[in-house]
Amino acid sequence: MNKEKLLYPFYVLSHPFDGFYEIRHRGRGSIPLALSLVFLFGLSFSITRRYAGFVVNDVNPRSVNSIMEVIGVMLAVILFSVANWSVTCLMEGEGRFRDIFTVTAYSMLPMVLTFIPATILSWFIAADEEAFYYLITAVSIIFFVVLLAIGIMTVHGYSFGKTLVTFVLTFISIIIIIFIILLLIYLVNQVYLFFEGIYTELILRA
């Protein structure tokens, strides 16, 4: 991966419309880099939950499983990308699945850059100074949401209003996908228990 690819997410931060347009139409995005950014966000999110100062953190560090949280973040991004792609395919969206995934990952860069410094800051603030920590994290999250909205709007060639509708339908699709997955897991488990019962009965009769 060349230096230009590595620095491109920073270009997107300052030129989101041009940056996301070139991801879709000029192939400027990188899937390996997108995966790395999602991993780094998952890691920084987990580190924040585990090591943030007690003034801003009420999570028991022993309850934090960093590996599962990183996997959870990765699955959440993939689920969002699948849901958005499925919705936009029906709404004449121009973006491909890889474009949606790349846009989502690149939009996470503000949180990747700020969560760890905010965590370090939390070690040194007093009880009445936690607003500084919350301000940093809130700004990075808002920046992420704005970038994601611009990215989805740009890669699909949508208006702002249509993008908002797309987001609503995407989250509805996420709920439906999760429901279908849970239903399939339940059905597979029932089938497994059924055959296990038959096997057990045959063993007992033998």
C-alpha positions in Angstrom: 0.0 0.0 0.0 1.6 3.3 -1.1 1.8 6.5 0.9 -0.9 8.2 -1.1 -3.4 5.5 -0.1 -2.4 5.7 3.6 -2.9 9.5 3.7 -6.1 9.6 1.6 -8.4 9.3 4.7 -6.9 12.5 6.0 -7.7 14.2 2.7 -11.3 13.0 3.1 -11.5 14.7 6.4 -10.8 18.1 4.9 -12.5 17.5 1.5 -15.3 15.0 2.1 -17.3 15.7 -1.0 -14.4 15.4 -3.4 -12.8 12.6 -1.3 -15.9 10.4 -1.3 -16.6 11.2 -5.0 -13.1 9.9 -6.0 -13.6 6.8 -3.9 -16.7 5.9 -6.0 -15.6 7.1 -9.4 -11.8 7.0 -9.4 -11.1 4.0 -7.1 -9.2 6.0 -4.5 -10.4 3.9 -1.6 -8.6 0.9 -0.2 -10.4 -2.1 1.3 -7.3 -3.2 3.4 -7.0 0.3 4.8 -10.8 0.4 5.5 -10.5 -2.9 7.4 -7.6 -1.5 9.3 -9.5 1.7 10.3 -12.5 -0.4 11.5 -10.1 -2.6 13.5 -8.4 0.5 15.0 -11.7 2.0 15.9 -12.8 -1.2 17.6 -9.6 -1.3 19.5 -9.7 2.3 20.6 -13.3 2.0 21.6 -12.5 -1.0 23.7 -9.4 0.7 25.2 -11.6 3.7 26.1 -14.2 1.5 27.8 -11.5 -0.4 29.7 -8.9 2.3 30.7 -10.8 5.6 30.8 -10.5 7.4 34.1 -13.0 6.6 36.9 -14.3 10.2 36.6 -15.9 9.5 33.2 -16.0 5.7 33.2 -18.4 3.5 35.2 -17.6 0.3 33.3 -16.0 -2.6 35.2 -12.7 -3.2 33.3 -12.8 -6.9 34.0 -16.1 -7.1 32.0 -14.5 -5.7 28.9 -13.5 -8.3 26.3 -11.4 -6.4 23.7 -11.4 -9.2 21.2 -15.2 -9.6 21.2 -15.7 -5.8 21.0 -13.4 -5.5 18.0 -15.3 -8.4 16.3 -18.6 -6.7 17.3 -17.5 -3.4 15.7 -16.4 -5.2 12.5 -19.7 -7.1 12.3 -21.7 -3.9 12.9 -20.0 -2.1 10.1 -20.5 -5.1 7.7 -24.2 -5.3 8.8 -24.7 -1.6 8.1 -23.0 -1.9 4.8 -25.1 -4.9 3.7 -28.3 -3.2 4.9 -27.5 0.1 3.1 -26.5 -1.7 0.0 -29.7 -3.8 -0.1 -31.8 -0.6 0.4 -30.0 1.5 -2.1 -30.1 -1.2 -4.8 -33.9 -0.7 -4.7 -33.5 3.1 -4.7 -31.3 3.4 -7.7 -28.2 4.1 -5.7 -24.9 4.2 -7.5 -22.6 2.9 -4.7 -21.3 -0.6 -4.6 -20.9 -2.6 -1.4 -17.2 -1.9 -1.3 -17.9 1.8 -1.6 -20.3 1.8 1.3 -17.9 -0.2 3.5 -15.0 2.1 2.6 -17.0 5.3 3.2 -18.1 4.0 6.6 -14.6 3.0 7.6 -13.0 6.2 6.4 -15.7 8.2 8.3 -14.5 6.6 11.5 -11.1 8.3 11.4 -12.1 11.2 13.7 -13.0 8.7 16.4 -9.8 6.7 15.8 -7.8 9.9 16.2 -9.5 11.2 19.3 -10.6 8.3 21.5 -7.2 7.3 22.8 -6.1 11.0 23.5 -9.4 11.5 25.3 -8.8 8.4 27.4 -5.4 9.7 28.4 -6.9 13.1 29.2 -9.4 11.4 31.5 -6.6 10.2 33.8 -5.7 13.8 34.7 -9.1 15.6 35.0 -10.9 16.3 38.2 -14.6 15.5 38.9 -15.8 18.9 37.7 -13.7 18.8 34.5 -15.2 15.8 32.7 -16.9 18.2 30.2 -13.6 18.4 28.3 -13.6 14.6 27.8 -17.2 14.5 26.8 -16.7 17.4 24.4 -13.8 15.7 22.6 -15.7 12.4 22.2 -19.0 14.1 21.2 -17.3 16.2 18.5 -15.6 13.2 17.0 -18.8 11.2 17.0 -20.7 14.1 15.4 -17.9 14.5 12.8 -18.2 10.8 12.1 -22.0 11.1 11.5 -21.6 14.1 9.2 -18.9 12.4 7.2 -20.9 9.2 6.9 -24.0 11.2 5.7 -21.9 13.0 3.1 -20.2 9.8 2.0 -23.5 7.9 1.6 -25.0 10.9 -0.2 -22.0 11.2 -2.5 -21.4 7.6 -3.5 -25.0 7.0 -4.3 -25.6 10.3 -6.0 -28.5 11.2 -3.6 -30.0 14.4 -2.4 -29.8 15.2 1.3 -33.4 14.3 1.9 -33.1 11.0 0.0 -30.0 10.2 2.1 -32.0 10.7 5.3 -34.7 8.4 4.1 -32.0 5.9 3.1 -30.7 5.9 6.7 -34.1 5.3 8.2 -34.7 2.4 5.8 -31.1 1.1 6.4 -31.8 0.8 10.2 -35.1 -0.9 9.5 -33.2 -3.3 7.3 -30.7 -3.9 10.0 -33.5 -4.9 12.4 -35.0 -7.2 9.8 -31.6 -8.8 9.1 -30.9 -9.4 12.8 -34.4 -10.8 13.3 -33.9 -13.3 10.3 -30.4 -14.3 11.7 -31.9 -14.9 15.2 -34.8 -16.8 13.6 -32.4 -19.0 11.6 -30.3 -19.7 14.7 -33.4 -20.7 16.6 -34.6 -23.0 13.8 -31.2 -24.6 13.5 -31.1 -25.1 17.2 -34.5 -26.7 17.2 -33.6 -29.1 14.4 -30.4 -30.0 16.3 -32.4 -30.7 19.5 -34.9 -32.8 17.4 -32.2 -35.0 15.9 -30.4 -35.2 19.2 -33.6 -36.4 20.9 -34.0 -39.1 18.2 -30.4 -40.2 18.6 -30.7 -40.3 22.4 -33.9 -42.4 22.2 -32.3 -44.8 19.8 -29.3 -45.2 22.0 -31.5 -45.9 25.1 -33.6 -48.4 23.2 -30.5 -50.2 21.9 
